[in-house]
Amino acid sequence: MTNPTEIIPGVLFYSYFSSMRKEKVGFFNHNTLVLQVSGCFTLETANQHISMKQGEMLLIRKNQLGEITKTPLDGEDYQTIVICLQEDMLRTIALEEKIETAGKYSGPPNILIPGNDFLRGFFQSIIPYVQHPEGKITDALGMLKVKEVVQLLLNTMPALKEVLFDFSDPYKIDLERFMLSNFHFNIPVEKFAYLTGRSLAGFKRDFQKKFGVSPRQWLQEKRLTEAHYLIEKKNKKPSAIYLDLGFESLSHFSHSFKKRFGKTPTESL
């Protein structure tokens, strides 16, 4: 997520603003717990579309690609608290608590967490750190807050053990289906390789065999073809789609589009 306030480095984040933001998140490195304080939070991945409002909580599974939309509601500012459950911390908790890991988790990747007094009380204990971000919070305190919330999550939903303590690498999955669903995310080829359960060399080899071109060539062509369709057939403005299709800047998109189709995106409208 972009531009949050970092309360505990690498662990606890806070967002507060008054106008809608659509964020092309890309890759979620770690399991992430989100509490919606006010406004509406929407997560869209290749397989799920989840929205939540005030007081609701969501556990987002690691190793995913997704897009987030943050929207203030009814004149209220948007506020959310995000806790990053880093794998090193979870491994430490598993060792200390003697938690057995069962292997590869295969359930839904994003899970709405039912509210209760314990979890609400935990997030109330976070508020002073949000209100006083200038205070120096030690790494040890950050670890204690993670341990506390993990225990509360397991108390609320014991089955979350399978999600939180799955330390396996992604299995080798269907390359074509994955790439067709996720080509628009602007992440390095190395991340695509990892998420499909392959080494970089194996990914490039399988990709060439499946698509007949290199990953970078295919991604560029696929994104430009989709852009051409959206502009000519759906009358979408170039400025409204270039980020959603994985281009880093409008100028780069326009240059690539003209090189491929012989005219600028604006001329194609």
N, C-alpha and C positions, 0 to 999 in steps of 0.2 A: 504494500500500500504506500502511496506517496504522501509526503508532507505531514505525517503525524508528529505530535510532540512526544519525544522519548522520555519517559519518566524513570524507568529502570533500564539501563542500557541493554538493548537486545532482548528485553523481556516484556516490559509494560509500555504500552503506547496509548495516546489519547488524541482523538480528533474532535475539533469544535469549529464549526463555521455555519454560515447562514444561507449559502446558495448551493444549488445542486452540483455535484461532481460525478463525473463518470470516469472511472479509472481502469485502464487496461493493466490489470495487476500482473499478468504473466504467470510466473512460477511461484507457488507457495512452497518454500523450502521446509517449513516445519508445521506440525500440528498447531492450530491457532484457535483460541477461544475468544469469541466476540460477545460483549454485552452491549445491547442497544439501550442507551440512556434516553435519547429522544430522536425523533426523525425516523426515516425508513432506510434500511440497509438491504440491498439486493445483491445476491451472488448468482452469477450465471456461469456454468461450466458446460462441457460438451454433453453431459448427461443429466444435469440437475439445474433447476431454477428455484431459488429459495429467497423469500422475502421475510423480514422480521421488523417489528416495531418496538415501541418502548417496553422495556422490561424483559424482552426475549433474549435468549442466548443461543449461540450456534457454535458447534465444534467443526472446524474446517480441517480436513485431513491433509497431511503433507503430500508432497510430490504430485501436485495438481496444477493445471492451468485454469485460470478463471478471470472473470471481469466483475468489478464491483461498481454499483451505482449507489451514491449516498444522497438522500433527499430530505431536506427539512420539511416538516409538516405543520399546518395550521399556525403559521407565524412563529413557530418555535425554532431555535437553532438546532442544528444537527450535532449530536454528541454520541460518541461511542468509546468504549474501553476495550483494548485488544491485548491479550496475553499470548505471547509466543512461547509455546512449549517445545523448547529445543531438545533435539534427540539426546545430546550429552546429558542434559538434566534428567530426562526420562530414564536413561540407562542407569544413572546414579540412584534414582528412586527405586528402580527395579531391583538393584543390588541390595540397597539398604533394607527394603521391605520384603525381600525374598519373593518377588513376584515372578511367577513362571510365565514365559511368553509362549504362545501357542503357534507361532508361525505367521503365515500370510493371511491378513484380514481381507475378506471378500464381500463385506456388506456395503451399504451406502456410504459414499465418501464424506458427505456433509450431514451432520445430525443436529436437529433442534433439541436443545436440552430443556426439560421441564423445570420451571422455577420452583424453588423452595426457600424456606427461611435461612437455611445454612448458606446457600450460594448468594442469596441477596445480602446477607450479613457480611460475607466475604467481600463483595464488591463495595459495600459501604465502607469497609476498612481501607479500600484503595483510594477513596475520594480525597483524603488529606494529602496524599502524594500527588494527586492530580492538581489540587488547589495550590500546592506549594512546590512547583517543579524546580525551584532554585535550590531546594534542600539536597544535600549529598546523600544518595542512597547507595549503600554498599552492595557488592555482588552477593554477599552472604544473605542479606535481607531479600534480595530478588529471588534467591534460591528457596528461601523459606516460604515466600508467597506462592511460588510454583508448587512446592510440596503440598501446601495447604489446599490449593485449588484442585490439584490432582486427586487428593484424598476425598474431597467433597464431590468431585465428579464421579468417582468410583462408588461412593456411597449412594449417590443419586441414581446412577445407571451402571451396575456392576459389569455389564457387557462391554462397556467402554474400554476395559482392560485390553480387549483384542485390538482396538484401534490404537490406543496410546502406546502400547508396548510391542507393536509390530516393527521390528528392526530389520526386516528382510528387504532386499533390493526388489525393484519391480520385476515381475516375471516377463519373459519375452512375449510380447503381445502382437496382435495383428497390425502390421506396419501401415498398410493402406488405409484401413478404417481410422486409425489414430491420426494420421496426417491429414486426411480429408476433413476431420472434425476440428483440428487444432492448428491448421496452417497459418491462421491470422494472428497468432501470438508471436510477438517479437522477442524471441529468446534464442540463444546460441544453438547451433546444430548439436553441440555436445549435450545440451539439456534434452533435446528431442531424442537423442540416442539413449540417454539414461532412462527417460520415461517410457521408452519402448523395450527396456530390458536388454540393451545391447551395448557393447563397447562401441567407441566411435568408429573404429575400422569395420566392425561387423554391421553397424548401422549403414555406413556408406556403401558397403558391399550389397547388403539386402536391398537398399534403396535403389541402387543402380539396376539391380535385377528386376525389381518390381516396376519402376517408373521409366527406366531407360535413360535417365539423366542424373546429374548430381543433386543432392538435397538443395543446395543454394540456387541452382538453376530452376528447379521445380518450384520452390517457394516463391521466387520472383515472378515466374510465369503465372502461377496459380493466383497470387495476389493481384497482379495486374489484370488478369482475365476477369476476376471477380469485380474489380473496380470498374472495368469497362462496361460490364453488365449493369452494375448499380447506377452508373452515370447515364448511360444511353437508354436503358429500359425502365429504370425506376426514378429517373430524374433527381438522383441524389447529388448534393453539392460536394465537390472534391474536399472542401475543408471539413465536411461532416463525416467522411468515411476513411480518410487516409490513416488515422491512428488505429481505427478498428481493424484495418487490414494489415497491420504490422509495420507500417512505414514510420520512420522516426521523425520526419519533418515533411511539411507540405512541399517544400522546394525539391527535396529528393524524390518524392512521389511524382511530382509534375515532370521532372527530368526523365525519370524512368518510363513514365506513361508515354511521353512524346517519342522517346527512343523506340518504344515497342509499337505504337500505333500511328506515328507520324503526325500527331497533333496533340495539343495540351488537353488536360482534363476539361478545362473550361470551354475549349473549342468543341468538345464532344457533347456538351449539353444541348 
